């Protein structure tokens, strides 16, 4: 399949992109290389090859999800420069 300027323009329109000059030539060359690579893959004999479902035979071993209190609220508030009972105090960010 030959990639023409019309195909490049059509793909650019569908993807809401705009190519001009050297960029259009570069995209045309890249698309041609992609098409040629796919044609090369079609030549490979895959008759006796089973479909690959997983990349490896490994199984995920996940730990139990257990909630643990690592820092109490009081300890966390000690790290702030200014606190107000149960909250951090910060400078006003938005002006009215």
Backbone as JSON Lines, residues from 0, in Angstrom:
{"i":0,"aa":"X","n":[0.85,-1.19,0.0],"ca":[0.0,0.0,0.0],"c":[0.88,1.24,0.0]}
{"i":1,"aa":"X","n":[0.58,2.14,-0.89],"ca":[1.36,3.38,-0.97],"c":[0.64,4.47,-0.19]}
{"i":2,"aa":"X","n":[1.41,5.19,0.6],"ca":[0.86,6.3,1.38],"c":[0.93,7.56,0.52]}
{"i":3,"aa":"X","n":[-0.22,8.12,0.22],"ca":[-0.27,9.33,-0.6],"c":[-0.52,10.55,0.29]}
{"i":4,"aa":"X","n":[-0.39,11.72,-0.32],"ca":[-0.65,12.96,0.42],"c":[-2.1,13.02,0.88]}
{"i":5,"aa":"X","n":[-3.01,12.46,0.07],"ca":[-4.43,12.46,0.44],"c":[-4.66,11.63,1.7]}
{"i":6,"aa":"X","n":[-3.98,10.49,1.8],"ca":[-4.12,9.64,2.99],"c":[-3.58,10.37,4.22]}
{"i":7,"aa":"X","n":[-2.44,11.02,4.06],"ca":[-1.87,11.78,5.17],"c":[-2.82,12.9,5.6]}
{"i":8,"aa":"X","n":[-3.39,13.59,4.63],"ca":[-4.33,14.67,4.95],"c":[-5.58,14.12,5.64]}
{"i":9,"aa":"X","n":[-6.06,12.97,5.17],"ca":[-7.26,12.37,5.77],"c":[-6.98,11.94,7.22]}
{"i":10,"aa":"X","n":[-5.85,11.29,7.45],"ca":[-5.49,10.86,8.81],"c":[-5.27,12.09,9.7]}
{"i":11,"aa":"X","n":[-4.65,13.12,9.16],"ca":[-4.44,14.36,9.93],"c":[-5.78,14.97,10.31]}
{"i":12,"aa":"X","n":[-6.73,14.97,9.38],"ca":[-8.05,15.52,9.66],"c":[-8.76,14.71,10.76]}
{"i":13,"aa":"X","n":[-8.7,13.38,10.65],"ca":[-9.34,12.52,11.65],"c":[-8.74,12.71,13.04]}
{"i":14,"aa":"X","n":[-7.44,12.94,13.09],"ca":[-6.78,13.1,14.39],"c":[-6.68,14.56,14.81]}
{"i":15,"aa":"X","n":[-7.29,15.43,14.03],"ca":[-7.31,16.88,14.32],"c":[-5.89,17.44,14.45]}
{"i":16,"aa":"X","n":[-5.02,17.0,13.53],"ca":[-3.65,17.5,13.47],"c":[-3.45,18.21,12.14]}
{"i":17,"aa":"X","n":[-2.38,18.96,12.06],"ca":[-2.08,19.69,10.84],"c":[-0.61,19.51,10.52]}
{"i":18,"aa":"X","n":[-0.3,19.02,9.32],"ca":[1.08,18.82,8.9],"c":[1.35,19.65,7.66]}
{"i":19,"aa":"X","n":[2.5,20.31,7.66],"ca":[2.88,21.14,6.52],"c":[4.36,20.89,6.2]}
{"i":20,"aa":"X","n":[4.71,20.98,4.94],"ca":[6.1,20.94,4.5],"c":[6.85,19.68,4.91]}
{"i":21,"aa":"X","n":[7.98,19.89,5.61],"ca":[8.84,18.77,6.01],"c":[8.14,17.82,6.98]}
{"i":22,"aa":"X","n":[7.25,18.35,7.81],"ca":[6.53,17.49,8.75],"c":[5.63,16.5,8.01]}
{"i":23,"aa":"X","n":[5.0,16.97,6.94],"ca":[4.12,16.09,6.15],"c":[4.95,15.0,5.47]}
{"i":24,"aa":"X","n":[6.11,15.34,4.98],"ca":[6.99,14.35,4.34],"c":[7.46,13.33,5.37]}
{"i":25,"aa":"X","n":[7.81,13.81,6.57],"ca":[8.28,12.9,7.63],"c":[7.17,11.95,8.06]}
{"i":26,"aa":"X","n":[5.95,12.45,8.22],"ca":[4.82,11.6,8.6],"c":[4.54,10.58,7.49]}
{"i":27,"aa":"X","n":[4.61,11.01,6.26],"ca":[4.38,10.11,5.12],"c":[5.42,8.98,5.13]}
{"i":28,"aa":"X","n":[6.69,9.32,5.38],"ca":[7.74,8.3,5.44],"c":[7.53,7.36,6.62]}
{"i":29,"aa":"X","n":[7.15,7.91,7.77],"ca":[6.91,7.07,8.95],"c":[5.75,6.11,8.71]}
{"i":30,"aa":"X","n":[4.67,6.59,8.14],"ca":[3.53,5.72,7.85],"c":[3.91,4.62,6.85]}
{"i":31,"aa":"X","n":[4.72,4.96,5.87],"ca":[5.18,3.96,4.89],"c":[6.01,2.88,5.58]}
{"i":32,"aa":"X","n":[6.89,3.3,6.5],"ca":[7.71,2.33,7.23],"c":[6.84,1.42,8.1]}
{"i":33,"aa":"X","n":[5.81,1.98,8.72],"ca":[4.9,1.18,9.56],"c":[4.17,0.15,8.7]}
{"i":34,"aa":"X","n":[3.64,0.59,7.57],"ca":[2.92,-0.32,6.66],"c":[3.85,-1.42,6.16]}
{"i":35,"aa":"X","n":[5.08,-1.08,5.8],"ca":[6.05,-2.08,5.34],"c":[6.38,-3.08,6.45]}
{"i":36,"aa":"X","n":[6.49,-2.62,7.68],"ca":[6.77,-3.5,8.81],"c":[5.61,-4.46,9.03]}
{"i":37,"aa":"X","n":[4.39,-3.97,8.94],"ca":[3.22,-4.84,9.1],"c":[3.16,-5.88,7.99]}
{"i":38,"aa":"X","n":[3.52,-5.49,6.78],"ca":[3.54,-6.44,5.67],"c":[4.59,-7.52,5.92]}
{"i":39,"aa":"X","n":[5.71,-7.14,6.52],"ca":[6.76,-8.09,6.85],"c":[6.26,-9.08,7.9]}
{"i":40,"aa":"X","n":[5.48,-8.6,8.87],"ca":[4.93,-9.49,9.9],"c":[3.93,-10.48,9.32]}
{"i":41,"aa":"X","n":[3.23,-10.1,8.27],"ca":[2.27,-11.01,7.65],"c":[2.95,-12.19,6.98]}
{"i":42,"aa":"X","n":[4.24,-12.06,6.67],"ca":[4.98,-13.14,6.03],"c":[5.34,-14.26,7.01]}
{"i":43,"aa":"X","n":[5.31,-13.97,8.3],"ca":[5.71,-14.96,9.3],"c":[4.65,-16.05,9.41]}
{"i":44,"aa":"X","n":[5.09,-17.3,9.39],"ca":[4.19,-18.44,9.51],"c":[3.82,-18.64,10.98]}
{"i":45,"aa":"X","n":[2.54,-18.46,11.3],"ca":[2.07,-18.6,12.68],"c":[1.03,-19.71,12.8]}
{"i":46,"aa":"X","n":[1.08,-20.7,11.91],"ca":[0.07,-21.76,11.91],"c":[0.07,-22.57,13.2]}
{"i":47,"aa":"X","n":[1.23,-22.96,13.7],"ca":[1.3,-23.82,14.89],"c":[1.66,-23.04,16.15]}
{"i":48,"aa":"X","n":[1.42,-21.75,16.16],"ca":[1.74,-20.93,17.32],"c":[0.45,-20.64,18.07]}
{"i":49,"aa":"X","n":[0.45,-20.99,19.36],"ca":[-0.73,-20.73,20.18],"c":[-0.77,-19.26,20.57]}
{"i":50,"aa":"X","n":[-1.97,-18.7,20.69],"ca":[-2.07,-17.29,21.09],"c":[-1.48,-17.07,22.48]}
{"i":51,"aa":"X","n":[-0.82,-15.96,22.65],"ca":[-0.21,-15.61,23.93],"c":[-1.23,-14.85,24.76]}
{"i":52,"aa":"X","n":[-1.57,-15.41,25.91],"ca":[-2.54,-14.76,26.78],"c":[-1.83,-13.95,27.85]}
{"i":53,"aa":"X","n":[-0.8,-14.54,28.46],"ca":[-0.04,-13.88,29.5],"c":[1.42,-13.83,29.09]}
{"i":54,"aa":"X","n":[2.12,-12.79,29.54],"ca":[3.52,-12.63,29.16],"c":[4.44,-13.58,29.93]}
{"i":55,"aa":"X","n":[4.02,-14.03,31.11],"ca":[4.84,-14.96,31.88],"c":[3.93,-15.9,32.65]}
{"i":56,"aa":"X","n":[4.54,-16.89,33.24],"ca":[3.8,-17.88,34.02],"c":[3.67,-17.47,35.48]}
{"i":57,"aa":"X","n":[4.27,-16.34,35.84],"ca":[4.25,-15.89,37.23],"c":[2.84,-15.5,37.65]}
{"i":58,"aa":"X","n":[2.55,-15.7,38.92],"ca":[1.26,-15.33,39.49],"c":[1.51,-14.26,40.55]}
{"i":59,"aa":"X","n":[0.68,-13.22,40.53],"ca":[0.84,-12.16,41.53],"c":[0.56,-12.7,42.92]}
{"i":60,"aa":"X","n":[1.46,-12.42,43.83],"ca":[1.26,-12.78,45.22],"c":[1.08,-11.47,45.97]}
{"i":61,"aa":"X","n":[-0.14,-11.24,46.42],"ca":[-0.45,-9.99,47.07],"c":[-0.6,-10.21,48.57]}
{"i":62,"aa":"X","n":[-0.21,-9.25,49.35],"ca":[-0.37,-9.34,50.8],"c":[-1.78,-8.94,51.18]}
{"i":63,"aa":"X","n":[-2.17,-9.31,52.36],"ca":[-3.47,-8.91,52.87],"c":[-3.51,-7.41,53.06]}
{"i":64,"aa":"X","n":[-4.62,-6.8,52.78],"ca":[-4.78,-5.37,52.96],"c":[-5.33,-5.13,54.36]}
{"i":65,"aa":"X","n":[-4.42,-4.76,55.26],"ca":[-4.79,-4.56,56.65],"c":[-4.54,-3.11,57.0]}
{"i":66,"aa":"X","n":[-5.56,-2.45,57.54],"ca":[-5.42,-1.04,57.94],"c":[-4.61,-0.97,59.23]}
{"i":67,"aa":"X","n":[-3.56,-0.17,59.22],"ca":[-2.71,0.01,60.38],"c":[-2.5,1.49,60.59]}
{"i":68,"aa":"X","n":[-2.67,1.96,61.8],"ca":[-2.42,3.37,62.1],"c":[-0.92,3.54,62.3]}
{"i":69,"aa":"X","n":[-0.28,4.28,61.42],"ca":[1.17,4.46,61.53],"c":[1.52,5.8,62.17]}
{"i":70,"aa":"X","n":[0.72,6.82,61.91],"ca":[0.94,8.14,62.5],"c":[-0.4,8.63,63.04]}
{"i":71,"aa":"X","n":[-0.41,9.01,64.27],"ca":[-1.66,9.52,64.85],"c":[-1.86,10.96,64.41]}
{"i":72,"aa":"X","n":[-3.07,11.44,64.59],"ca":[-3.36,12.82,64.21],"c":[-2.52,13.8,65.02]}
{"i":73,"aa":"X","n":[-2.33,13.54,66.28],"ca":[-1.53,14.42,67.15],"c":[-0.08,14.46,66.67]}
{"i":74,"aa":"X","n":[0.48,13.3,66.33],"ca":[1.86,13.28,65.83],"c":[1.98,14.02,64.51]}
{"i":75,"aa":"X","n":[0.99,13.87,63.64],"ca":[1.02,14.55,62.35],"c":[0.95,16.06,62.54]}
{"i":76,"aa":"X","n":[0.12,16.52,63.47],"ca":[-0.03,17.96,63.7],"c":[1.23,18.57,64.28]}
{"i":77,"aa":"X","n":[2.07,17.78,64.94],"ca":[3.34,18.29,65.48],"c":[4.28,18.73,64.36]}
{"i":78,"aa":"X","n":[4.11,18.2,63.15],"ca":[4.99,18.52,62.03],"c":[4.62,19.83,61.34]}
{"i":79,"aa":"X","n":[3.45,20.36,61.62],"ca":[3.02,21.58,60.97],"c":[3.51,22.81,61.71]}
{"i":80,"aa":"X","n":[3.79,23.91,60.97],"ca":[4.26,25.14,61.62],"c":[3.17,25.79,62.47]}
{"i":81,"aa":"X","n":[1.92,25.75,62.01],"ca":[0.8,26.31,62.75],"c":[-0.34,25.32,62.73]}
{"i":82,"aa":"X","n":[-0.96,25.12,63.89],"ca":[-2.1,24.22,63.96],"c":[-3.22,24.9,64.71]}
{"i":83,"aa":"X","n":[-4.44,24.41,64.48],"ca":[-5.61,24.94,65.16],"c":[-6.44,23.73,65.59]}
{"i":84,"aa":"X","n":[-6.33,23.35,66.8],"ca":[-6.98,22.18,67.41],"c":[-6.71,20.93,66.58]}
{"i":85,"aa":"X","n":[-7.57,20.59,65.61],"ca":[-7.42,19.35,64.83],"c":[-6.93,19.57,63.41]}
{"i":86,"aa":"X","n":[-6.52,20.79,63.03],"ca":[-6.21,21.1,61.64],"c":[-4.9,21.85,61.52]}
{"i":87,"aa":"X","n":[-4.3,21.78,60.31],"ca":[-3.16,22.63,59.97],"c":[-3.7,24.0,59.59]}
{"i":88,"aa":"X","n":[-3.0,25.06,59.99],"ca":[-3.36,26.42,59.56],"c":[-2.4,26.81,58.44]}
{"i":89,"aa":"X","n":[-2.99,27.31,57.35],"ca":[-2.17,27.73,56.21],"c":[-2.57,29.14,55.82]}
{"i":90,"aa":"X","n":[-1.69,29.86,55.11],"ca":[-2.06,31.19,54.67],"c":[-3.2,31.13,53.65]}
{"i":91,"aa":"X","n":[-3.94,32.2,53.56],"ca":[-5.06,32.3,52.62],"c":[-4.49,32.2,51.19]}
{"i":92,"aa":"X","n":[-5.12,31.39,50.37],"ca":[-4.63,31.15,49.01],"c":[-5.43,31.98,48.0]}
{"i":93,"aa":"X","n":[-6.74,32.05,48.16],"ca":[-7.59,32.75,47.22],"c":[-8.01,34.1,47.78]}
{"i":94,"aa":"X","n":[-8.01,35.11,46.92],"ca":[-8.53,36.42,47.29],"c":[-9.92,36.56,46.74]}
{"i":95,"aa":"X","n":[-10.76,37.27,47.47],"ca":[-12.13,37.48,46.99],"c":[-12.21,38.74,46.17]}
